[in-house]
């Protein structure tokens, strides 16, 4: 918990005012930096005592001092980051709080930049972006596709993977019955047989795919 949160909780306990908790559903969390920006903005508020953000499910749980800040104020803090939110309170009519048009359009631009990398997921965005840059969320200017360093690192990574997969795929197809029948080729087997050669060529591809999936699962 931040120093602000500890101070707010101490003041709340001193006055005998019970801490309240609210849950807000988030929209527009395109990457981990977006989640961090929301969490950081909330923790900076002196009357917020606790922040627990579940970025995978786009939900943030907030503990706050009701004498110093209201749910409406919390919604405003969230929307200032560019994300929209909907409070989830039992018995209350659901409504959506949206960012100001200019801020929202800026944030949507970041989301558009993220799509070619993320392929619709936040996890691939983390894989390519976070190890390659030390970008701060800010106004999303530090880690969008206009960053030459990030774009070059991503391009280099994808190009290397493509050529490695291509070099292994071409001979695998040529040694397969489909390749031999369609092209009429008979490549040397070096005494191993076609099936063994295809196994040796396809194993690195399968292992690299497994490693990639395990890495993604560990980030979830």
GUKOLFI-871886 format. One line per 3 residues: for each residue x negated, y, z of C-alpha. Coordinates in Angstrom, 2 decimals, m for minus. Example, Ala and Ser with C-alpha at 12.3 -4.5 7.8 and 13.67 -1.06 7.14 Angstrom:
<sites>
m12.30/m4.50/7.80; m13.67/m1.06/7.14
</sites>
This chain:
<sites>
0.00/0.00/0.00; m1.29/3.51/m0.81; m2.10/6.17/1.79
0.99/8.10/0.69; 3.13/5.02/1.23; 1.67/4.37/4.68
2.23/8.00/5.71; 5.80/8.00/4.44; 6.56/4.77/6.28
5.09/6.17/9.51; 7.25/9.29/9.24; 10.31/7.18/8.53
9.72/4.96/11.56; 9.04/7.98/13.78; 12.42/9.49/12.91
14.20/6.19/13.32; 15.47/6.37/9.72; 15.60/2.92/8.17
13.64/2.44/4.99; 15.79/1.82/1.95; 14.93/m0.28/m1.05
15.97/0.05/m4.64; 15.41/m2.01/m7.76; 15.10/m0.47/m11.21
15.16/m2.25/m14.54; 12.62/m0.74/m16.93; 12.67/m0.30/m20.69
9.73/0.78/m22.81; 7.01/m1.14/m20.95; 4.94/m2.02/m24.01
1.71/m3.01/m22.28; 0.06/m3.36/m18.90; m1.02/0.28/m18.98
2.62/1.33/m19.30; 3.41/m0.68/m16.16; 0.44/0.81/m14.34
1.56/4.33/m15.27; 5.01/3.73/m13.73; 3.51/2.19/m10.60
0.96/4.98/m10.21; 3.58/7.72/m10.64; 5.78/6.14/m7.96
2.93/5.62/m5.50; 1.96/9.28/m5.79; 5.32/10.32/m4.31
4.95/11.12/m0.58; 8.35/9.69/0.39; 7.95/6.35/m1.38
6.72/3.69/1.03; 6.31/0.64/m1.19; 6.14/m0.20/m4.90
6.23/m3.74/m6.30; 6.33/m3.85/m10.10; 7.08/m7.09/m11.92
5.80/m6.07/m15.33; 6.55/m9.43/m16.92; 10.28/m9.02/m16.19
10.30/m5.19/m16.52; 11.58/m4.60/m12.99; 10.22/m2.41/m10.20
11.18/m2.69/m6.52; 10.80/0.53/m4.56; 10.89/1.20/m0.82
11.57/4.82/0.07; 12.51/7.30/2.78; 16.11/8.36/2.00
15.64/11.60/3.92; 12.91/12.70/1.52; 13.75/11.20/m1.85
16.87/9.87/m3.54; 17.37/7.17/m6.17; 18.00/9.94/m8.70
14.61/11.42/m7.88; 12.99/8.02/m8.33; 14.64/7.66/m11.73
13.22/11.04/m12.73; 9.71/9.98/m11.68; 10.00/6.85/m13.82
11.37/8.65/m16.88; 8.54/11.18/m16.74; 6.21/8.34/m17.78
8.26/7.87/m20.96; 10.02/4.69/m19.81; 13.79/4.49/m19.35
15.30/2.80/m16.31; 18.55/1.48/m14.90; 19.08/1.16/m11.14
20.24/m2.28/m10.05; 22.38/m1.77/m6.98; 25.16/m4.11/m5.87
28.56/m2.44/m6.10; 27.29/0.63/m7.99; 28.23/1.43/m11.55
25.21/0.86/m13.75; 23.84/3.83/m15.66; 20.71/4.41/m17.66
18.24/7.20/m16.97; 16.32/8.21/m20.08; 13.19/10.26/m20.58
13.31/13.73/m22.06; 13.52/13.60/m25.89; 9.99/14.87/m26.54
8.41/12.52/m23.98; 10.55/9.63/m25.14; 9.56/10.09/m28.78
5.91/10.19/m27.79; 6.33/6.95/m25.85; 8.23/5.31/m28.73
5.30/6.21/m30.98; 3.05/4.26/m28.63; 5.45/1.32/m28.88
5.29/1.42/m32.68; 1.48/1.44/m32.53; 1.59/m1.59/m30.22
3.79/m3.77/m32.42; 1.21/m4.85/m35.04; m1.09/m6.00/m32.24
1.42/m7.42/m29.79; 3.67/m9.16/m32.35; 6.58/m8.30/m30.07
4.90/m9.46/m26.85; 3.01/m7.64/m24.12; 0.58/m10.51/m23.57
m1.20/m10.29/m26.93; m1.48/m6.54/m26.40; m3.41/m7.27/m23.20
m5.65/m9.82/m24.90; m6.91/m7.48/m27.60; m6.73/m4.14/m25.88
m7.81/m4.47/m22.29; m11.21/m6.23/m22.68; m12.20/m3.94/m25.56
m11.46/m0.56/m24.01; m11.45/1.28/m20.72; m8.55/3.42/m21.83
m6.42/5.27/m19.33; m2.68/5.37/m19.89; m2.38/9.15/m19.86
m0.23/10.17/m22.81; m1.00/6.88/m24.55; m3.66/8.65/m26.54
m6.47/6.57/m25.04; m5.37/3.15/m26.29; m3.28/3.55/m29.42
m4.34/2.46/m32.87; m5.82/5.87/m33.61; m8.73/4.92/m31.31
m11.49/3.87/m33.76; m13.31/1.80/m31.15; m10.27/m0.24/m30.23
m9.18/m0.68/m33.86; m12.68/m1.82/m34.87; m12.93/m4.30/m31.99
m9.53/m5.79/m32.79; m10.29/m5.97/m36.51; m13.64/m7.66/m35.88
m12.08/m10.21/m33.52; m9.27/m11.11/m35.92; m11.62/m11.28/m38.93
m14.01/m13.65/m37.15; m11.19/m15.95/m36.11; m9.75/m15.92/m39.62
m12.99/m16.91/m41.34; m13.77/m19.64/m38.81; m10.29/m21.12/m39.26
m10.60/m20.80/m43.05; m13.95/m22.59/m43.18; m12.50/m25.50/m41.19
m9.14/m25.60/m42.96; m10.38/m25.79/m46.57; m12.39/m29.01/m46.19
m9.65/m30.52/m44.00; m7.15/m30.00/m46.83; m9.58/m31.30/m49.45
m10.20/m34.51/m47.49; m6.48/m35.05/m46.86; m4.40/m37.36/m49.11
m2.45/m34.33/m50.28; m5.59/m32.53/m51.43; m7.07/m35.59/m53.08
m3.86/m36.47/m54.94; m3.12/m32.92/m56.10; m6.66/m31.94/m57.07
m7.99/m35.35/m58.00; m11.11/m34.82/m55.89; m13.10/m37.51/m54.18
m15.48/m35.89/m51.72; m18.32/m37.81/m50.03; m17.36/m39.32/m46.68
m20.90/m40.06/m45.48; m19.76/m43.48/m44.34; m17.23/m42.05/m41.89
m13.99/m42.20/m43.85; m11.54/m39.39/m44.64; m9.54/m39.74/m41.43
m12.60/m39.38/m39.21; m13.81/m36.33/m41.14; m10.37/m34.66/m40.90
m10.36/m35.38/m37.17; m13.79/m33.79/m36.73; m12.78/m30.71/m38.73
m9.40/m30.18/m37.09; m10.53/m30.77/m33.49; m12.23/m27.34/m33.08
m9.08/m25.63/m34.36; m6.91/m27.57/m31.91; m9.27/m26.87/m28.99
m9.47/m23.13/m29.75; m5.65/m22.98/m29.96; m5.37/m24.76/m26.60
m7.87/m22.36/m24.99; m5.93/m19.39/m26.37; m2.63/m20.71/m24.96
m4.19/m21.42/m21.55; m5.63/m17.90/m21.42; m2.26/m16.38/m22.25
m0.48/m18.52/m19.67; m2.98/m17.46/m16.99; m2.18/m13.79/m17.80
1.55/m14.36/m17.27
</sites>
